[in-house]
Amino acid sequence: MRRWELVKTALAVCVLSFLAMPSHADELKPGDHVLALTVGQQGRTYLLHLPPVYDGKRLLPLVIVLHGGGGNAPGAVRMTGFSEKADKGGFVVVYPNGSGRLKTRLLTWNSGNCCGYAMDSNVDDVGFIRALIDELVKTRAIDPRRVYVTGMSNGGMMTYRLGCELSDKIAAIAPVAGALNVENCQPTNPVSVIIFHGTSDEHVLYNGGEPIQKVDRHFRIDKSVSYAVSFWVKHDGCSETPQRSEKGSVRTDIYGGGKGGAEVVLYTVNGGGHAWPGGQAYLLGTEPTREISATDLMWDFFVRHPKK
């Protein structure tokens, strides 16, 4: 009798363990899906793109793409071409929507000192992205060691902030035309960083300062690109002397040798404006350079830098 009781107890433990496992019974098929998530009392939305190789079993990397200020998820899809890249590279990409009075357009992120509705309303965008990562890791076949974030403009600023505050979740970040304006950036883990910025950007100045072209009613002073590079090089323990190369109007600086293989890379587009290199023109920006593709380069960078 005692043996049978032990067997029943063991079976019960097995059943409970199985029920506690993440369920993929509602697994989505490859393609685009518009989904919602409640964070606190606020409903948030995001566009999830699953590549053809997605089967709900094999864990795939996740790239989070943040639209620029005044944009939205569909705009980020068009600007970056990341869905096509995901289909070729075999990874999942998600485009979260920021917040705004119009709900579906003219959306912004609360990146600290920018921008618009999100900052005015003190929206918890860090909490949203943390909850989004947890939700996707729990309900989809996502590798938690390979979660990456990129964004443009206000989305680039938010990307920097997420590197500061979600280094426990994120392996690498790729800000485009953004600024590290977080006053108290204290990441707890190494974060590999790849940065793209044009020297003639009038919305987020390469050398820092007040924007020449303003689209927000708030006064703002941006930190320089060199400030962001220096911060992450020091935090990651990288070499302070970069390997430098130049081709056409693009200069590349690589700071290697960081903790756990961390690396910081800067692509400077001489004469480049407020744009996603190799992508479509951003609604507030200029025509992007065709000499490099930010999407291709950052994906290659992400592949080399999973979380250790």
N, C-alpha and C positions, 0 to 999 in steps of 0.2 A: 504493500500500500504506500509506503513511504517513497519507494522508487517511482510509482506512478505520479505522486504529488510533485516530485522533482521534475519529471518529464513535462507535466502540465505547466509548471512554472517556467521552464525553459522555453516551451512553445509560446507562452504568453509574452515573454520578453522578446522573442523573435518577431512576433506579430506587431508589438508596439514599436520596435526598432524600424520595421518596414514602413509602418504608417508615418513615422517621424521623418522618413526620407523625403527630399524634394520631389514633388509629383510633376511629371511632364505629360500627364494625361491630356491636358489641353494644349499640347505642343503645336505650335504654329508651323505652317508650311513656309518654304522659302519665298521671299518676296517682301513687300512693304505692308506694314501693319501700324495703324494709328491707335495708340493705347493710352490709358489714363492711370494716374496714380494719385492717391490722396496722401498728402504730407501735412501732418497737423490737422488744421481745419481747411486747408487749401487744396483744391483739385488741380493737378498738373497733367500735361499731356506730352507725349513724345512719339516720334516716328521711328519704328524699329525696322531695320532691313536685315533679312536673313539671306545668306548666300545659297547658291544651289547645293553646296556640299553639306549644308546644315541638316542633320538627321535627329537632333535631340539627344544624341548619345555621346558622340565625341566632343570633348570640350574645346571650344574655339576662343580665340582672342576677341576682345571687345574694344572698339574705338568709339569714344563719345565726341561728337562734333557740335560745338556751340556756335550758333549763328551770331552775327554782329548786332549791334544796337539798331533797333528799328526793323530788324529782320524777323525770320521765323524758320521753322524746320525745313519746309519745302525750299526756301531760298538757299539754305545751307547745302541741301542736296545738289542744287544746280551749280552753285558757286564752286564747290570742292570736287565734285565727281567721285566722292568717296564710295557711293553705292557700287559703281562700276568697278572700282578698285577692290572692294570687298568680294565681289563675285569672282574676280581673278585671283585674289590672294587667299580666299577661304577664311574670312573672319566676319564677325558680326559688327554692324555699325548702328549707332543710335543717335538720333537728332532730337534732343530735348527742346521744348519751347520755353522761352523766357516768359515774363509776365507783362501785362499792360492793360489799359482800360478797354481796348478793343478785343482782347482775348486771343485773337488769331493773327494779328499783324501789329507792326510797330511795337515789338516786344523787346525788353531789355533784361540785363542781368545785374544783380547787386554785387558788383566786384569790389566794393569798398568805397571809392570816391566817384563812382560812375555806375550806372547811368539811369536817368529818367525815372519812370514809374517804379522800377524795382528798387532803386536806391531810396527814393522818396518814401516808399511804403515799407522800407526795411525788410524786404522779402528774404526769407531764409533759403537762398539758392544753394548754399553749401549743404544744408540739410536735405534739399531736394535731390541733389546729385548723389549724396551718400545713400539715400533711400532707393534711388533708381539703380545704383550698382547692386545693392543688397537684393532688390527685387529680381533683377535679371540673373544674378548668380544663383538665386534660389529656384527660380521657375524656368530658366532656360539653360542650355548647355554652354555655360560661360566659364572659362578658366580664370579664377580669381587672381592668378599670378600674372595674367596678361591683360590688364585693364589700362587703357591709355586715354588721354584727353587732349583735344585740340580745339582751337576756336579763333575767330577773326575779330579784330577790333575790340569792342566791348566784350565779346566772347573770348578774345585773347587775354584780356585783363582777368576775366573770370577763370580762365585756364591757369594763370599764375596763382590766383587765390586758392584754387583747388589743390595745386601742388603744395601750397603752404599748409592747408588744413586737412587734406585727405591723403597724406603720403602713406598712410597705413593701407590704403585701398588701391592707389595708383602707382604704376611702375614707371611711367614716363609721361611728359607733357610736351606739347608743341604749339606755343603761342605764335600767332601770326598778327603782325601790326598791333600788338598790345603793349601794356606796360605793367611792371610789377609795382603797384601802388599800395600794396598791403603794408600797413604801418608796423605790424608786429608779426612778421612771417617766421614761424617756428615749426618747420616740418620735423617729424619724429623719425623719418627714414630717408635714406638717399632717394633722390628722384632724378632720373636722367632727363635732360632738357634739350630740345632742338628748337631754335628760334629763327623766324623769318621776319625781316623788316627792311623797308626801303628808306634811303637817306633823305628823300624828298617828300616823305609822308607829312601832310599838313594837318591831319586829324589827330595823330599820335606821333609827336615829333621824335625822330631818331635820337637826338641829343637831349630830350626832355624839355619840359616847360609847358607854357600855356598853348593849347592848340591854336593854329592860325585859322583854320576852318572849324567853326563851332556849330554843333548841332544840338547841344544841350544847354539849357538856360543856367546851369550851375557853373561857377568858376572852378577850374580844375588845373592843377599842375601835375604833369606826368613825370615819373622818374625816367631816366635815360635807359637805352638798351644796354649800355655798358654797366649800369648799376645792376640790372637783372643778371647779366652774365657773371659779374663779380660775386654776387650773392650766391648763385647756384654753384659756381666753381669752388667757392670756399666751403659751402655746406656739404657738397659731395666729395670734398677732398681731392679735387682734380688738380692736374698740373696748371700752374698759373701762366705758363708760357704755351700759347697755342701752336699747333701745326697750321700754317696759313698757306692758302693757295688762291689764285685768282684766274678766272676764265670769263672773258667778255666783261660784262658789268657786274658780275657776281663774285664776291669775296667770301671764302669759307674759312672759319676759324674753328679748330677742333681742340677741345680741352679734355684729354683722356686721363686714365690712371686713377679714376675715382673709386670710392669705397664700393665694394661689391660689384665692380665693373661699371660704375656710373660714369656718365660722359655728358659734357655740355658742348653743343655745336651751334654756331651762329652763322646764318646765311644773310649777308648784307647785300642788298640790291642797290648799287650806286645809281642814283637818279630815279629809283623806284618810288612809286606813290603808295597810297593806301589801298592795297590789293593783295589777293591770294595768288602767289606766283603759279602760273600755269593753269589757273582756273578762269572762271567767268568774273567779269567786273562786279564788284560789290556795289550796292545801291548808293553808297556815299563816296565811293572811291574812284580810282583811275583804272585805265587799262592795264592788266597784269603783264609782267614780263613773260616771254615764252622761252627764255633761256633755261629755266629750271621748272620742275613741277614740285610744288610743296607737298602735294598729296603723295607722289611717288617716293620722295626723299624721306618724309616722316614715317611712312609705312616701313621702309627698309630700316630706319632707325628703331622703330618700335620692335621689329622682329629681333633685333640684336639686344634688346634690353627688357627682358622679363624681370619680374620681381624676384630677387634671390631668396 
